[in-house]
Amino acid sequence: MPTSPLFLLVLSPTLYLSGALVAVVLSARPAAARIVAAVAALAGAATGLALALPVLLGEPAYGATLGEVLPGLSVGLRLDGLSAWFVLLLSAVALPVAVAGTAYARAYDQHGGPRLAAATNVFLAAMLLVLLADGIYGFLLGWELMALASYLLVVHEHRTAGVRQAGFFYLGMTHLGTAFLVVALLVLRTTGGAWDFATLRQAALDPRVRDLVFVLALVGCGTKAGLIPLHVWLPRAHPVAPSHVSALMSGVMLKVGIYGLLRVAWDVLGGGPIWWGGLLLGLGLVSAVLGVLYALMEHDLKRLLAFHSIENVGIVVIGLGAGMLLAALGQPAAAALALGAGLFHALNHALFKALLFLGAGAVHQATGTRDLEKLGGLVHRMPQTAALFLIGSAAISALPPLNGFASEWLTFQSLLALGQVADVRLTVGAALAAGLLGLTGALAAACFVKAFGVAFLALPRSASAGAAREAPLLLRSGMGLLALACVGLGLLPGLATMLLGVPTAELAGVPMPSQAPAILATSGAGVVPPILLGALAAVAGLALLAVRLVGGAQAPRVVPTWACGYALHPRMQYGSTAFAKPIRLFFRAIVRPERAVEAEYHLAPYFPTRLRTHGTLSPVFEQHLYGPVAAGLLRGMAVARRLQSGSLRLYLAYILATLVALLVWTR
């Protein structure tokens, strides 16, 4: 056990905050501010890894009290298995992003660079404080600081069209979620009689109160995590933020929402009835399927990645929902497997999504656009970036032997375990869930064939794509670290499942089964990724050998691509919209595509000289959920404005009426 828990727990957030402070002091020297902030972030991330790993390897949890804010209200920090796993996740992403961000943020040196560096470090410190908080007050303090810092990062380029609107929408949605979370925790405080989580765990709560707290926390944390239908801020905010910030928001901040839900619903409340897990499982499936469908329709590279964040958060919640269901059904071992699958996928998504956002940022800086229809041919101009982006694309598509495959395989196994429960409804539901998860994986693979193929292959579709240059070395280095992690956890998933034993034992009662380097199945058999990689390499080698034996050694011929006698032109290539059209038509009842055609005619109305089409998707949730709610609120506010007469006497009458009503109500 550490000899000085207070020092170790405070050191990592202090390093982040000190970097922010120095960046503000050095605001007149943007380059120095950026470098110092990055070094402080590296030190904070390294300290976070040193904090988390011993606890995950079996050392006991520990904590420390910082002091009393008010009599009876103290603020403490604590590191247990659950928080240690998410501290590991945060630190594993913050370290390579700090390396890459040093190069990426150079473009902002004369455009608020010190402010960007300071806000990024405050954002990291706030997320860490949420993970380490040992009570309601510290948790909410870190949560609100995280929301405000992320808002400042989202609107950093506020002079760009649409950024302020996206930031305002994000701020409104995040504070709506915060309001639900505050109410949930205050109800928990009122009924549990304490501010600290340790006492609240022992409180005997009425089942109706527990259900209320769970639903409120689900809305509050689900908004932060981007679960559908609480996701509408995410595809607006992620694309407009600087790309290294998008990597942190998608890779880490969404998982802090997952952590908050686990801390309240499973740790403090101790899990719940079957319908809790069923609700989480259903929301996870909806988020996974709709997230990947909306991603397929996008041609903005960062919006595409943002929708994939919704998809992958859905996959994480599928595992957590299955785990909560199995725990309620008295299956602790299977519950630990499902919970571990969800936590493992949370880490994997953090790694490959940070890699992909950094890659998208490199493409944006090199070409000046995120529009896939204006890219192409970048594999010849940015070969290393293309290779690293390809690794991230394969990982998020759950292709073996990368880390996305490992965690999604475990998620499938948890659904199979759920299907083995002796209840026909659960069996059918688990089979349906497994089918939808398989559909999600197939659509994700199709989406990243589109994203990588349209952006990096074929001919450049614009002059800026044709003039692109390779990303800076530090940016590629940060991406390389993330790519190595994706490959390493794919080949050796037992390294992660071994560390997951402590958090799963804390929540499910038994540790997650682990057998390095295999990925276990419910039957005890496993898939060994190194052997799988060897088999894939052997098949590829045999295919290449067969081609050489049948065709013989031939000198390569370089000839123009056949295009029916016409000179090859970039407009002849499949674009993002054309690639997704068959899927868009097949799922048109869900995605609601809309198309407008504009025609220009010369002389006669029968012979158009130019046709232009505009395709959009109908924003279903905005139109049918948020739109009516917003309209109702505006109508209510218009009625409330009538009370503002400007008369002091009338205002005093309002106060008197309120006091009388309160006295009557409290008699």
NORJOBEL-V320697 format. One record per residue. N is the residue number from 1. RES is the residue in one small letter. NEAR is the number of other ideal C-beta (glycine too) atoms within 12 Angstrom. Layout:
# NORJOBEL-V320697
N | RES | NEAR
N | RES | NEAR
This chain:
# NORJOBEL-V320697
1 | m | 14
2 | p | 20
3 | t | 9
4 | s | 12
5 | p | 27
6 | l | 22
7 | f | 17
8 | l | 30
9 | l | 39
10 | v | 30
11 | l | 29
12 | s | 41
13 | p | 44
14 | t | 28
15 | l | 35
16 | y | 46
17 | l | 32
18 | s | 28
19 | g | 42
20 | a | 38
21 | l | 23
22 | v | 28
23 | a | 38
24 | v | 26
25 | v | 18
26 | l | 25
27 | s | 25
28 | a | 14
29 | r | 20
30 | p | 27
31 | a | 24
32 | a | 22
33 | a | 37
34 | r | 42
35 | i | 29
36 | v | 32
37 | a | 48
38 | a | 43
39 | v | 27
40 | a | 38
41 | a | 50
42 | l | 33
43 | a | 30
44 | g | 41
45 | a | 43
46 | a | 25
47 | t | 32
48 | g | 45
49 | l | 26
50 | a | 27
51 | l | 42
52 | a | 38
53 | l | 25
54 | p | 25
55 | v | 37
56 | l | 40
57 | l | 20
58 | g | 17
59 | e | 21
60 | p | 19
61 | a | 32
62 | y | 28
63 | g | 32
64 | a | 25
65 | t | 24
66 | l | 27
67 | g | 16
68 | e | 14
69 | v | 18
70 | l | 10
71 | p | 8
72 | g | 14
73 | l | 21
74 | s | 25
75 | v | 30
76 | g | 32
77 | l | 40
78 | r | 37
79 | l | 42
80 | d | 36
81 | g | 39
82 | l | 43
83 | s | 44
84 | a | 41
85 | w | 46
86 | f | 46
87 | v | 48
88 | l | 46
89 | l | 48
90 | l | 49
91 | s | 43
92 | a | 43
93 | v | 50
94 | a | 51
95 | l | 40
96 | p | 43
97 | v | 50
98 | a | 48
99 | v | 34
100 | a | 48
101 | g | 50
102 | t | 39
103 | a | 33
104 | y | 46
105 | a | 48
106 | r | 29
107 | a | 30
108 | y | 33
109 | d | 26
110 | q | 18
111 | h | 19
112 | g | 28
113 | g | 36
114 | p | 34
115 | r | 32
116 | l | 43
117 | a | 49
118 | a | 38
119 | a | 41
120 | t | 51
121 | n | 50
122 | v | 39
123 | f | 49
124 | l | 57
125 | a | 40
126 | a | 39
127 | m | 48
128 | l | 49
129 | l | 42
130 | v | 44
131 | l | 45
132 | l | 48
133 | a | 44
134 | d | 39
135 | g | 38
136 | i | 41
137 | y | 30
138 | g | 38
139 | f | 46
140 | l | 33
141 | l | 29
142 | g | 39
143 | w | 42
144 | e | 28
145 | l | 33
146 | m | 44
147 | a | 41
148 | l | 24
149 | a | 39
150 | s | 45
151 | y | 37
152 | l | 33
153 | l | 45
154 | v | 43
155 | v | 32
156 | h | 37
157 | e | 28
158 | h | 23
159 | r | 12
160 | t | 18
161 | a | 10
162 | g | 20
163 | v | 25
164 | r | 21
165 | q | 19
166 | a | 33
167 | g | 31
168 | f | 21
169 | f | 28
170 | y | 39
171 | l | 27
172 | g | 25
173 | m | 39
174 | t | 42
175 | h | 25
176 | l | 28
177 | g | 39
178 | t | 36
179 | a | 22
180 | f | 33
181 | l | 43
182 | v | 29
183 | v | 23
184 | a | 41
185 | l | 39
186 | l | 24
187 | v | 31
188 | l | 40
189 | r | 30
190 | t | 20
191 | t | 24
192 | g | 30
193 | g | 16
194 | a | 25
195 | w | 34
196 | d | 31
197 | f | 36
198 | a | 22
199 | t | 22
200 | l | 33
201 | r | 26
202 | q | 15
203 | a | 25
204 | a | 15
205 | l | 27
206 | d | 16
207 | p | 17
208 | r | 14
209 | v | 24
210 | r | 31
211 | d | 22
212 | l | 27
213 | v | 41
214 | f | 38
215 | v | 29
216 | l | 32
217 | a | 45
218 | l | 42
219 | v | 33
220 | g | 42
221 | c | 45
222 | g | 46
223 | t | 38
224 | k | 43
225 | a | 49
226 | g | 49
227 | l | 45
228 | i | 36
229 | p | 27
230 | l | 34
231 | h | 44
232 | v | 36
233 | w | 46
234 | l | 49
235 | p | 39
236 | r | 35
237 | a | 44
238 | h | 46
239 | p | 39
240 | v | 38
241 | a | 48
242 | p | 46
243 | s | 48
244 | h | 53
245 | v | 46
246 | s | 50
247 | a | 52
248 | l | 54
249 | m | 49
250 | s | 50
251 | g | 49
252 | v | 49
253 | m | 54
254 | l | 53
255 | k | 49
256 | v | 50
257 | g | 49
258 | i | 50
259 | y | 48
260 | g | 46
261 | l | 51
262 | l | 45
263 | r | 46
264 | v | 46
265 | a | 45
266 | w | 42
267 | d | 31
268 | v | 41
269 | l | 41
270 | g | 30
271 | g | 35
272 | g | 33
273 | p | 21
274 | i | 26
275 | w | 21
276 | w | 37
277 | g | 43
278 | g | 29
279 | l | 29
280 | l | 47
281 | l | 42
282 | g | 27
283 | l | 39
284 | g | 49
285 | l | 39
286 | v | 34
287 | s | 43
288 | a | 49
289 | v | 36
290 | l | 38
291 | g | 49
292 | v | 48
293 | l | 40
294 | y | 44
295 | a | 50
296 | l | 43
297 | m | 39
298 | e | 39
299 | h | 35
300 | d | 33
301 | l | 43
302 | k | 44
303 | r | 37
304 | l | 47
305 | l | 52
306 | a | 43
307 | f | 45
308 | h | 55
309 | s | 53
310 | i | 48
311 | e | 52
312 | n | 53
313 | v | 51
314 | g | 51
315 | i | 55
316 | v | 56
317 | v | 54
318 | i | 53
319 | g | 54
320 | l | 53
321 | g | 52
322 | a | 54
323 | g | 51
324 | m | 45
325 | l | 43
326 | l | 48
327 | a | 39
328 | a | 33
329 | l | 29
330 | g | 16
331 | q | 32
332 | p | 26
333 | a | 29
334 | a | 43
335 | a | 39
336 | a | 43
337 | l | 47
338 | a | 54
339 | l | 57
340 | g | 51
341 | a | 51
342 | g | 52
343 | l | 49
344 | f | 52
345 | h | 52
346 | a | 51
347 | l | 50
348 | n | 47
349 | h | 54
350 | a | 54
351 | l | 52
352 | f | 54
353 | k | 53
354 | a | 52
355 | l | 52
356 | l | 51
357 | f | 51
358 | l | 53
359 | g | 52
360 | a | 53
361 | g | 44
362 | a | 46
363 | v | 48
364 | h | 40
365 | q | 31
366 | a | 37
367 | t | 35
368 | g | 18
369 | t | 28
370 | r | 36
371 | d | 29
372 | l | 45
373 | e | 30
374 | k | 30
375 | l | 45
376 | g | 40
377 | g | 31
378 | l | 45
379 | v | 28
380 | h | 21
381 | r | 28
382 | m | 37
383 | p | 19
384 | q | 28
385 | t | 43
386 | a | 34
387 | a | 25
388 | l | 42
389 | f | 43
390 | l | 35
391 | i | 37
392 | g | 46
393 | s | 40
394 | a | 32
395 | a | 47
396 | i | 54
397 | s | 36
398 | a | 40
399 | l | 32
400 | p | 32
401 | p | 34
402 | l | 39
403 | n | 48
404 | g | 49
405 | f | 37
406 | a | 48
407 | s | 47
408 | e | 46
409 | w | 42
410 | l | 53
411 | t | 52
412 | f | 38
413 | q | 42
414 | s | 54
415 | l | 44
416 | l | 29
417 | a | 40
418 | l | 45
419 | g | 30
420 | q | 24
421 | v | 29
422 | a | 12
423 | d | 19
424 | v | 11
425 | r | 17
426 | l | 29
427 | t | 19
428 | v | 16
429 | g | 27
430 | a | 38
431 | a | 20
432 | l | 22
433 | a | 42
434 | a | 30
435 | g | 20
436 | l | 33
437 | l | 45
438 | g | 26
439 | l | 26
440 | t | 42
441 | g | 36
442 | a | 24
443 | l | 38
444 | a | 45
445 | a | 31
446 | a | 28
447 | c | 39
448 | f | 40
449 | v | 27
450 | k | 39
451 | a | 46
452 | f | 38
453 | g | 30
454 | v | 40
455 | a | 51
456 | f | 40
457 | l | 28
458 | a | 29
459 | l | 27
460 | p | 31
461 | r | 32
462 | s | 25
463 | a | 16
464 | s | 24
465 | a | 36
466 | g | 22
467 | a | 17
468 | a | 33
469 | r | 21
470 | e | 24
471 | a | 38
472 | p | 27
473 | l | 19
474 | l | 28
475 | l | 42
476 | r | 32
477 | s | 28
478 | g | 45
479 | m | 48
480 | g | 28
481 | l | 31
482 | l | 47
483 | a | 37
484 | l | 26
485 | a | 38
486 | c | 47
487 | v | 35
488 | g | 28
489 | l | 42
490 | g | 43
491 | l | 32
492 | l | 29
493 | p | 45
494 | g | 31
495 | l | 30
496 | a | 42
497 | t | 41
498 | m | 28
499 | l | 38
500 | l | 49
501 | g | 34
502 | v | 37
503 | p | 46
504 | t | 44
505 | a | 28
506 | e | 35
507 | l | 42
508 | a | 44
509 | g | 23
510 | v | 26
511 | p | 27
512 | m | 44
513 | p | 37
514 | s | 29
515 | q | 23
516 | a | 24
517 | p | 27
518 | a | 29
519 | i | 44
520 | l | 36
521 | a | 24
522 | t | 31
523 | s | 14
524 | g | 14
525 | a | 13
526 | g | 26
527 | v | 29
528 | v | 26
529 | p | 34
530 | p | 25
531 | i | 18
532 | l | 26
533 | l | 23
534 | g | 16
535 | a | 17
536 | l | 22
537 | a | 16
538 | a | 14
539 | v | 14
540 | a | 14
541 | g | 14
542 | l | 14
543 | a | 14
544 | l | 14
545 | l | 13
546 | a | 13
547 | v | 14
548 | r | 13
549 | l | 11
550 | v | 11
551 | g | 12
552 | g | 9
553 | a | 9
554 | q | 9
555 | a | 7
556 | p | 7
557 | r | 6
558 | v | 6
559 | v | 8
560 | p | 10
561 | t | 15
562 | w | 10
563 | a | 15
564 | c | 9
565 | g | 8
566 | y | 11
567 | a | 13
568 | l | 16
569 | h | 15
570 | p | 24
571 | r | 19
572 | m | 18
573 | q | 27
574 | y | 23
575 | g | 27
576 | s | 37
577 | t | 29
578 | a | 22
579 | f | 30
580 | a | 37
581 | k | 23
582 | p | 16
583 | i | 30
584 | r | 34
585 | l | 19
586 | f | 17
587 | f | 24
588 | r | 20
589 | a | 12
590 | i | 25
591 | v | 31
592 | r | 24
593 | p | 28
594 | e | 18
595 | r | 19
596 | a | 12
597 | v | 13
598 | e | 13
599 | a | 15
600 | e | 13
601 | y | 13
602 | h | 11
603 | l | 9
604 | a | 8
605 | p | 10
606 | y | 9
607 | f | 12
608 | p | 15
609 | t | 14
610 | r | 12
611 | l | 14
612 | r | 13
613 | t | 16
614 | h | 13
615 | g | 26
616 | t | 17
617 | l | 31
618 | s | 21
619 | p | 22
620 | v | 23
621 | f | 28
622 | e | 23
623 | q | 18
624 | h | 16
625 | l | 18
626 | y | 23
627 | g | 17
628 | p | 14
629 | v | 20
630 | a | 20
631 | a | 16
632 | g | 14
633 | l | 16
634 | l | 14
635 | r | 14
636 | g | 14
637 | m | 14
638 | a | 13
639 | v | 12
640 | a | 12
641 | r | 12
642 | r | 12
643 | l | 16
644 | q | 13
645 | s | 13
646 | g | 10
647 | s | 11
648 | l | 10
649 | r | 11
650 | l | 15
651 | y | 15
652 | l | 13
653 | a | 15
654 | y | 18
655 | i | 14
656 | l | 14
657 | a | 15
658 | t | 14
659 | l | 14
660 | v | 14
661 | a | 13
662 | l | 12
663 | l | 11
664 | v | 10
665 | w | 9
666 | t | 8
667 | r | 7
